[in-house]
Amino acid sequence: MRTTVLGNEFRKMRHLHVGLLAVAWLVAVTTISVCTSFISPDFDRTTEASWNTLLGGAASGIALITPLLLAVVASRQVDVEHRGNGWLLSATSGVTPGLLCRAKFAALGGIVAAATATASGVIAATGFLVGITASFPATRWIGFTAAVVVVNLVLVALHIGLSARFENQLIGLGVGLLGTVVALFAGAAPAGFAHVTPWGYYSLSAASGYVDAHLVALTPSYPSIAVLGLVAASVFWNFTRRFEGQGV
């Protein structure tokens, strides 16, 4: 039953062109990340600053595009149930709305995680292709990628919940737009601000940044991001459990 539900979600995603949106996101993020890095005055192929500019460009590109795009794909994935009376049809076949929401998260989350890892890999590969000779910061790069994956998955869960709870999908899109603003400015806000909203955690994922006008290596805030992931998983599980045995 669960395998069938997950397969149905992937079929819906093909119909909704989610894969095409993921490719568009991948191209946009890598293009913005690489271009902003190459035009930076700190980019120097012979020093660690080259990798730091690429990491900073990746963080900026992801924060600029991802919040709204995740809101779009999640709302599309859930809106088909509202428009087609899918909640009731699934319930008659033994698939509760809560299980359906979790299947949507599993399917969409898998694609989001894969796209995030791929974008990070392409940006790193670009650094090697342009001839960066400085030592590659593998640990920081992997840590940054893992941290961003967690934040993206948290936002997927958030928007699936919003889209399931509110039939008007403009609510979720509005939240995604607001999240874009928060993600872009969280790094310049007081340190505690980043912990208030999930979009602020993009700044906590950063593996490079400016300190006293100097570009330096940073360590992502792994404990904070781990706590965010655990809290979000608990909230999403309890949220979907409330739908068990009832309609949305």
Phi, psi and chi 1 to 4 in degrees:
 res  aa     phi    psi   chi1   chi2   chi3   chi4
   1 MET       -  -50.7  173.2   68.8   75.0      -
   2 ARG   -64.8  -37.2  -65.8  175.5 -174.0  -87.5
   3 THR   -64.8  -39.3  -57.4      -      -      -
   4 THR   -64.6  -42.1  -58.3      -      -      -
   5 VAL   -61.8  -43.9  174.3      -      -      -
   6 LEU   -64.7  -40.7 -169.3   59.7      -      -
   7 GLY   -62.3  -38.7      -      -      -      -
   8 ASN   -62.2  -37.4  -72.6  -21.8      -      -
   9 GLU   -66.5  -37.9  -70.3  -54.1  -47.3      -
  10 PHE   -67.0  -35.4  -79.6  113.4      -      -
  11 ARG   -66.4  -39.6  -77.4 -171.6  -75.5  -86.6
  12 LYS   -63.0  -38.5  -67.2  173.8 -172.2  175.6
  13 MET   -64.6  -36.4  -69.4  166.9   71.4      -
  14 ARG   -64.5  -41.8  -75.0 -161.9  -62.9  -89.3
  15 HIS   -65.6  -33.8  175.9   70.5      -      -
  16 LEU   -88.3    0.9  -64.7  169.9      -      -
  17 HIS    60.6   36.4  -53.9  -63.3      -      -
  18 VAL   -65.3  -36.3  171.3      -      -      -
  19 GLY   -60.5  -40.1      -      -      -      -
  20 LEU   -65.5  -39.8 -179.4   60.3      -      -
  21 LEU   -64.0  -37.6  -71.1  173.3      -      -
  22 ALA   -65.3  -40.5      -      -      -      -
  23 VAL   -65.5  -41.8  171.6      -      -      -
  24 ALA   -61.9  -40.9      -      -      -      -
  25 TRP   -62.7  -44.2  174.1   87.8      -      -
  26 LEU   -59.9  -46.0  174.4   63.3      -      -
  27 VAL   -65.0  -44.9  172.0      -      -      -
  28 ALA   -64.0  -45.8      -      -      -      -
  29 VAL   -64.4  -46.5  166.4      -      -      -
  30 THR   -66.1  -39.1   53.2      -      -      -
  31 THR   -64.1  -49.0  -59.8      -      -      -
  32 ILE   -62.6  -43.9  -68.3  173.0      -      -
  33 SER   -61.9  -47.9  -58.2      -      -      -
  34 VAL   -69.6  -44.6  170.3      -      -      -
  35 CYS   -64.4  -44.8  -71.3      -      -      -
  36 THR   -65.4  -30.4   55.8      -      -      -
  37 SER   -72.1  -44.8  -60.9      -      -      -
  38 PHE   -67.9  -28.5  -72.5  173.1      -      -
  39 ILE   -89.0   -3.1   64.0  175.9      -      -
  40 SER   -71.6  137.1  170.8      -      -      -
  41 PRO   -66.5  -15.2   22.7  -33.3      -      -
  42 ASP   -85.0   -6.9  -67.0  -59.1      -      -
  43 PHE   -74.0  119.1 -173.1   78.6      -      -
  44 ASP  -142.5  114.4 -178.7  -10.1      -      -
  45 ARG   -61.4  -17.4  -68.7  179.2  176.4   83.2
  46 THR   -98.6   -4.1   62.5      -      -      -
  47 THR  -126.0  168.8   68.3      -      -      -
  48 GLU   -62.8  -21.3 -174.3 -175.5   26.6      -
  49 ALA   -58.2  -28.4      -      -      -      -
  50 SER   -62.8  -46.7   55.1      -      -      -
  51 TRP   -70.2  -34.2  -66.4  115.3      -      -
  52 ASN   -65.9  -36.5  -73.4  -22.6      -      -
  53 THR   -68.2  -37.1   53.6      -      -      -
  54 LEU   -66.3  -41.4  -79.0  173.3      -      -
  55 LEU   -63.9  -41.3  -77.8  166.4      -      -
  56 GLY   -66.6  -39.4      -      -      -      -
  57 GLY   -64.2  -39.4      -      -      -      -
  58 ALA   -62.9  -43.1      -      -      -      -
  59 ALA   -62.7  -41.3      -      -      -      -
  60 SER   -67.3  -44.7  -62.1      -      -      -
  61 GLY   -62.6  -42.1      -      -      -      -
  62 ILE   -66.0  -44.1  -70.4  169.8      -      -
  63 ALA   -64.9  -31.7      -      -      -      -
  64 LEU   -74.0  -38.7  175.8   63.6      -      -
  65 ILE  -104.4  -36.4  -63.1  174.7      -      -
  66 THR   -67.1  -45.8  -51.7      -      -      -
  67 PRO   -54.8  -46.5  -28.1   37.6      -      -
  68 LEU   -72.2  -38.4 -175.6   57.5      -      -
  69 LEU   -64.9  -39.8 -176.2  126.9      -      -
  70 LEU   -64.0  -36.5  -68.3 -178.2      -      -
  71 ALA   -63.3  -39.7      -      -      -      -
  72 VAL   -65.8  -51.1  170.2      -      -      -
  73 VAL   -68.1  -36.8  -64.7      -      -      -
  74 ALA   -68.3  -41.8      -      -      -      -
  75 SER   -65.5  -38.4   65.8      -      -      -
  76 ARG   -64.5  -39.8  -74.5  168.7   62.2   85.9
  77 GLN   -66.8  -31.8 -166.6   73.9   11.5      -
  78 VAL   -92.0  -32.4  176.2      -      -      -
  79 ASP   -62.2  -27.0 -167.0   41.8      -      -
  80 VAL   -62.0  -28.6  -65.7      -      -      -
  81 GLU   -74.4  -39.0  -46.9  -57.8  -20.2      -
  82 HIS   -66.6  -44.8  -68.9  -55.8      -      -
  83 ARG   -74.6  -32.5  -69.7 -173.1  -70.3  105.6
  84 GLY  -104.5   14.7      -      -      -      -
  85 ASN    55.6   34.8 -156.2   22.0      -      -
  86 GLY   -68.3  -28.8      -      -      -      -
  87 TRP   -59.8  -46.7  -58.5  112.6      -      -
  88 LEU   -69.3  -42.3 -180.0   59.7      -      -
  89 LEU   -62.0  -40.5  -67.9  175.3      -      -
  90 SER   -67.3  -39.6  -64.0      -      -      -
  91 ALA   -62.9  -36.0      -      -      -      -
  92 THR   -68.0  -21.4   58.7      -      -      -
  93 SER   -97.8    9.5   62.0      -      -      -
  94 GLY    92.5    6.2      -      -      -      -
  95 VAL  -101.2  108.8  178.9      -      -      -
  96 THR   -72.0  156.4   63.7      -      -      -
  97 PRO   -57.1  -36.0  -27.8   36.6      -      -
  98 GLY   -63.2  -45.3      -      -      -      -
  99 LEU   -63.6  -37.1  175.4   57.6      -      -
 100 LEU   -64.8  -40.6 -166.0   55.2      -      -
 101 CYS   -63.7  -40.5  -76.0      -      -      -
 102 ARG   -68.2  -34.9  -68.1 -167.1  -68.6  -86.9
 103 ALA   -66.6  -39.2      -      -      -      -
 104 LYS   -62.0  -41.3  -69.3  178.5 -175.4  -62.3
 105 PHE   -64.5  -43.5  172.3   78.5      -      -
 106 ALA   -62.0  -44.2      -      -      -      -
 107 ALA   -69.6  -51.0      -      -      -      -
 108 LEU   -69.7  -39.0 -171.4   55.1      -      -
 109 GLY   -61.9  -37.5      -      -      -      -
 110 GLY   -62.9  -42.6      -      -      -      -
 111 ILE   -68.1  -41.3  -71.8 -178.6      -      -
 112 VAL   -63.4  -44.2  168.0      -      -      -
 113 ALA   -63.2  -42.6      -      -      -      -
 114 ALA   -65.5  -41.7      -      -      -      -
 115 ALA   -65.4  -39.2      -      -      -      -
 116 THR   -63.7  -47.2  -56.2      -      -      -
 117 ALA   -63.9  -38.7      -      -      -      -
 118 THR   -65.5  -44.6  -59.4      -      -      -
 119 ALA   -60.1  -43.2      -      -      -      -
 120 SER   -62.2  -41.8  178.0      -      -      -
 121 GLY   -65.8  -39.3      -      -      -      -
 122 VAL   -65.6  -41.6  169.7      -      -      -
 123 ILE   -63.7  -42.8  -64.7  168.4      -      -
 124 ALA   -63.7  -42.6      -      -      -      -
 125 ALA   -62.5  -35.6      -      -      -      -
 126 THR   -61.3  -38.1  -57.5      -      -      -
 127 GLY   -59.3  -42.3      -      -      -      -
 128 PHE   -68.7  -37.5  -72.7  106.6      -      -
 129 LEU   -65.6  -32.6  -72.0  174.1      -      -
 130 VAL   -86.0    1.2  -61.2      -      -      -
 131 GLY    90.8   30.0      -      -      -      -
 132 ILE   -66.5  125.9  -65.6  177.6      -      -
 133 THR  -100.7  -12.1   58.1      -      -      -
 134 ALA   -67.1  154.4      -      -      -      -
 135 SER   -61.3  133.4  177.5      -      -      -
 136 PHE   -74.9  125.4  177.3   63.0      -      -
 137 PRO   -81.3   73.9   31.5  -34.7      -      -
 138 ALA   -59.0  -43.9      -      -      -      -
 139 THR   -63.1  -46.2  -59.9      -      -      -
 140 ARG   -66.8  -37.5  -86.1 -164.7  -58.8  128.7
 141 TRP   -66.1  -44.4 -156.9  -72.7      -      -
 142 ILE   -65.4  -41.2  -66.4  171.4      -      -
 143 GLY   -62.6  -42.8      -      -      -      -
 144 PHE   -60.5  -45.8  164.5   74.7      -      -
 145 THR   -61.4  -46.3  -55.2      -      -      -
 146 ALA   -62.8  -40.6      -      -      -      -
 147 ALA   -63.8  -43.0      -      -      -      -
 148 VAL   -66.6  -37.6  171.9      -      -      -
 149 VAL   -58.4  -44.9  166.8      -      -      -
 150 VAL   -61.2  -47.0  171.1      -      -      -
 151 VAL   -62.2  -42.7  177.2      -      -      -
 152 ASN   -62.3  -41.1  -75.5  -11.8      -      -
 153 LEU   -66.7  -36.6  -68.4  179.5      -      -
 154 VAL   -60.7  -42.8  167.8      -      -      -
 155 LEU   -69.8  -33.8  -67.9 -179.9      -      -
 156 VAL   -59.9  -47.3  169.9      -      -      -
 157 ALA   -61.7  -43.0      -      -      -      -
 158 LEU   -58.9  -47.0  169.2   65.6      -      -
 159 HIS   -75.9  -28.5  -76.9  -70.1      -      -
 160 ILE   -64.8  -43.2  -72.3  175.7      -      -
 161 GLY   -62.9  -45.4      -      -      -      -
 162 LEU   -62.4  -44.4  -76.7  174.2      -      -
 163 SER   -68.3  -32.2  -62.1      -      -      -
 164 ALA   -73.8  -36.1      -      -      -      -
 165 ARG   -76.0  -38.0  177.9   64.3  179.8   81.2
 166 PHE  -116.5  121.1  -59.4  104.0      -      -
 167 GLU   -67.7  -30.4 -171.6  168.8  -12.2      -
 168 ASN   -75.2  107.1 -174.5  -13.8      -      -
 169 GLN   -73.8  -10.7  -61.5  -54.9  -58.9      -
 170 LEU   -65.0  -23.8  -69.9  177.1      -      -
 171 ILE   -64.2  -49.8  -65.3  174.9      -      -
 172 GLY   -63.4  -38.9      -      -      -      -
 173 LEU   -67.5  -37.2  -64.5  179.3      -      -
 174 GLY   -64.4  -39.9      -      -      -      -
 175 VAL   -64.6  -39.7  170.8      -      -      -
 176 GLY   -64.0  -38.7      -      -      -      -
 177 LEU   -65.7  -43.2 -176.1   59.2      -      -
 178 LEU   -61.5  -39.5  176.2   62.7      -      -
 179 GLY   -61.9  -34.7      -      -      -      -
 180 THR   -60.9  -44.0  -60.4      -      -      -
 181 VAL   -62.7  -45.3  176.4      -      -      -
 182 VAL   -62.6  -44.4  173.3      -      -      -
 183 ALA   -61.9  -37.3      -      -      -      -
 184 LEU   -72.4  -32.3  -70.9  174.4      -      -
 185 PHE  -106.5   -3.5  -68.6   99.4      -      -
 186 ALA   -61.7  -35.9      -      -      -      -
 187 GLY   -65.7  -26.4      -      -      -      -
 188 ALA   -93.2   -5.7      -      -      -      -
 189 ALA   -87.3  169.0      -      -      -      -
 190 PRO   -54.2  149.8  -28.4   36.0      -      -
 191 ALA   -54.4  -39.2      -      -      -      -
 192 GLY   -69.5  -21.0      -      -      -      -
 193 PHE   -63.4  -36.5  176.6   79.0      -      -
 194 ALA   -61.7  -26.0      -      -      -      -
 195 HIS   -83.1   -8.1  -68.3   80.9      -      -
 196 VAL   -78.8  -37.3  175.6      -      -      -
 197 THR  -123.5  155.0   69.5      -      -      -
 198 PRO   -63.7  -28.9   18.9  -31.1      -      -
 199 TRP   -69.4  -27.5  -56.3  -81.3      -      -
 200 GLY   -64.4  -20.0      -      -      -      -
 201 TYR   -73.8  -11.2  -77.2   77.3      -      -
 202 TYR   -62.4  -39.4  -79.0  121.8      -      -
 203 SER   -69.3  -30.9   66.3      -      -      -
 204 LEU   -74.6  -14.6  -62.2  176.0      -      -
 205 SER   -85.3  -10.5  -56.3      -      -      -
 206 ALA   -59.4  138.2      -      -      -      -
 207 ALA  -108.7    5.5      -      -      -      -
 208 SER  -157.1  159.8   71.0      -      -      -
 209 GLY   179.8  175.2      -      -      -      -
 210 TYR   -97.2  129.0  -74.5   90.7      -      -
 211 VAL  -127.0  116.9  176.8      -      -      -
 212 ASP    54.2   44.4  -63.1  -31.5      -      -
 213 ALA    68.9   10.8      -      -      -      -
 214 HIS  -114.9  133.3  -63.7  -71.6      -      -
 215 LEU   -76.4  122.2 -177.3   64.3      -      -
 216 VAL  -133.1  162.7  -61.7      -      -      -
 217 ALA   -76.6  140.9      -      -      -      -
 218 LEU  -125.9  156.5  -60.5  175.2      -      -
 219 THR  -103.7  122.7  -59.6      -      -      -
 220 PRO   -53.7  150.2  -26.1   35.5      -      -
 221 SER   -80.8   76.2  -60.2      -      -      -
 222 TYR   -58.3  -44.4  -61.4  121.1      -      -
 223 PRO   -60.0  -44.0  -24.6   35.4      -      -
 224 SER   -63.1  -42.2  -63.9      -      -      -
 225 ILE   -69.6  -36.4  -66.6  168.4      -      -
 226 ALA   -63.4  -42.5      -      -      -      -
 227 VAL   -62.8  -43.1  169.9      -      -      -
 228 LEU   -56.6  -46.7  171.9   70.5      -      -
 229 GLY   -62.0  -42.7      -      -      -      -
 230 LEU   -67.3  -43.7  -68.6  173.4      -      -
 231 VAL   -63.9  -44.4  170.1      -      -      -
 232 ALA   -63.3  -40.7      -      -      -      -
 233 ALA   -62.8  -41.7      -      -      -      -
 234 SER   -65.7  -44.7  175.7      -      -      -
 235 VAL   -64.4  -43.7  170.9      -      -      -
 236 PHE   -66.3  -39.7 -176.3   71.3      -      -
 237 TRP   -62.9  -46.7  173.6  -99.8      -      -
 238 ASN   -67.6  -35.7  -74.6  -58.6      -      -
 239 PHE   -62.6  -46.8  176.4   81.1      -      -
 240 THR   -72.0  -30.2   56.0      -      -      -
 241 ARG   -62.9  -29.7  -72.8  -71.4  -66.1  176.4
 242 ARG   -65.1  -22.7  -70.4  177.2   52.6 -139.9
 243 PHE   -87.1   -8.7  -70.1  146.2      -      -
 244 GLU   -62.1  126.5  -59.9  -63.8   -5.0      -
 245 GLY    79.3    7.2      -      -      -      -
 246 GLN  -142.4  164.2   59.3  178.3  -39.5      -
 247 GLY   -85.4  165.8      -      -      -      -
 248 VAL   -97.3      -  175.5      -      -      -
